[in-house]
Every structure is written in C-alpha cells, then in structure tokens.
Amino acid sequence: MPPQENGNPQPQWALYDVAGAALAARGPRVEARPKPGIPPWVGHLLHRWSRKKVILVVEDIHDLRELLAFVLEREGYMVHSACDGRAGLQAAKALRPDLILLNFLMPVMDGLTALQSLKNDPFISHLKVVMYSASTGIERLALQYGAMDFLQTPFDAQTLLLRVGKALAE
C-alpha cells in the first residue's frame, strides 16, 4: 500500500521526495571502512553494546545508499555502508552485522561474487544476506549462493522494511 498523507494514498516515488529533503538537511554520512590494525572483533563488540540491530548496506550508487540508510535508520537500525563488494566484505569482517543488504551490479566486485566469498569464509559465512537487483534472472542464483531473500528493484520502503524485519527474525 502506498504511503498515506492526510488519508490520501501517495505514489511510491513520494518516498524519494521526502527522503531526499531529509537527506539534504542531514548532511553527508561516513562510509564504513575498517581501519588497519583494528581487530575485527572490536566492531562486533561495539555494535552488540548498542542493542540496535546493525545492517550493512553494500551499494555503489551514493544517493541510493543514502536513501536506504535513511529508511533503515528511521526504523531504529544502526546502518553502515560500503560502496562495492570488496569494501563490503572488509566491512562485514570488521563489523559482523546482523544483516547485509547487498546489491548485485557494482564495480570492483559484484554482489554475487561478494556473496560467494562471504559464504566461503568460515568467520562470516553465518551472516544473513538479503540481495537486491533490477536485473532479471538473478534471484535464483542469489538464493542458490546463500542469500536469505531477494528483492527485485524497484521496491518501496514498506517492502524493504518488511523483508529486513523478516530476515532479522529468522
């Protein structure tokens, strides 16, 4: 169901207008980049103390990364982000997030390669991954490689939050 304003349904793209204005007012975010020499367990302990669920968003398009973070943070999640599959793997090792939201088409390392590398690493293979893409025919591969769920883009905030909540509950 589309967002409601004054009891009237709003088109799905209305979310982007509202989020865009809020993002402009909020200012830039800091990307999650593991620092050399900091053991991976430090990030794991820090987010466990916060009692918030931690989500790592791996997306190469800056504005979309910001929009996803905005929607998730408004629901009370702690969000970290990475701009490609390789940076996403490094962040996953350092942060040990509760969930990884992973795009398919990215430079440096695509989402399927990152997912396969993640699932082959015994230290992070247990991490939950929800993959998304506008490309057709990727869903079967994503689930076969170990993703818990797959979102076909475009999707709205309500669908995103529903699927994230479901993945975190499993």
HELIX and SHEET records of a PDB file:
HELIX    1   1 ALA A   14  ARG A   26  1                                  13    
HELIX    2   2 PRO A   40  SER A   50  1                                  11    
HELIX    3   3 HIS A   62  ARG A   74  1                                  13    
HELIX    4   4 GLY A   85  LEU A   95  1                                  11    
HELIX    5   5 GLY A  111  ASN A  120  1                                  10    
HELIX    6   6 GLU A  139  TYR A  145  1                                   7    
HELIX    7   7 ALA A  157  ALA A  169  1                                  13    
SHEET    1   A 2 GLN A   4  GLU A   5  0                                        
SHEET    2   A 2 ASN A   8  PRO A   9 -1                                        
SHEET    1   B 5 MET A  78  ALA A  82  0                                        
SHEET    2   B 5 VAL A  54  VAL A  58  1                                        
SHEET    3   B 5 LEU A  99  ASN A 103  1                                        
SHEET    4   B 5 LYS A 128  SER A 133  1                                        
SHEET    5   B 5 ASP A 149  GLN A 152  1                                        
END                                                                             
